[in-house]
Amino acid sequence: MKGLLRKVRSIFDTTIRILVFCAVLVLIVALDRFAFTDQRLLNISRQARVDLQQDMQS
């Protein structure tokens, strides 16, 4: 009985570690995507500003 309990606890610990690893991986990917989107929006707004300045000069 004690050996079974130890085996179940070991499986549970391994499962928790895998879930934590997956959560961290998902978080890293999500933050990377968010940063990429943020950078793209920054570039779009910068381009819009340049276009506006060119329109004002002409």
N, C-alpha and C positions, 0 to 999 in steps of 0.2 A: 504493500500500500504506500509506503513511504517513497519507494523508488518511482512509482507511478506519479506521485505528487511532484517529485523533483523533475521528472520528464515533462510534465504539463507546464510547470513553471518555466522550464528552459525554453519550451516551444513558445510560451507567452512572451518571454523576454525577447526572443528572436523576432517575433512578430512586431512587437513594439519598436524595436530597433529599425526594422524594415520600413514601418510606417513613418517613423520620424525622418529617416533618410529620404523617403519619397516626398514628404511634406517640405523638407528643406530644398529639394531639387525643384519642386513646383514653385516654391517661393522665389528661388533664384531666377527661374525662367520668366515668371510673371514680372519681376522687377526689371529684368533685361528688356522684355517687350515694352513695358511702360516707359523705360528710359529711351528706347528707340522711337516710340510714338511721340514722346515729348520733344526729342531732337528734331523729328520731322516737322512737327508743328512750329518749332522755333524757326526752322529753315523757311517754311511757308510764310510766316509772318515777316521774316527778314526780307524775303523776295517781294512781298506786298509793299513793304516800306520803300524798297528801291524803286518799284514801279510807280508809286505815288510821287516820289521825288522827281522821277523822270517826267511824269505828266505835268508837274508844277513848273519845271524848267522850260518845257516846250510851249 
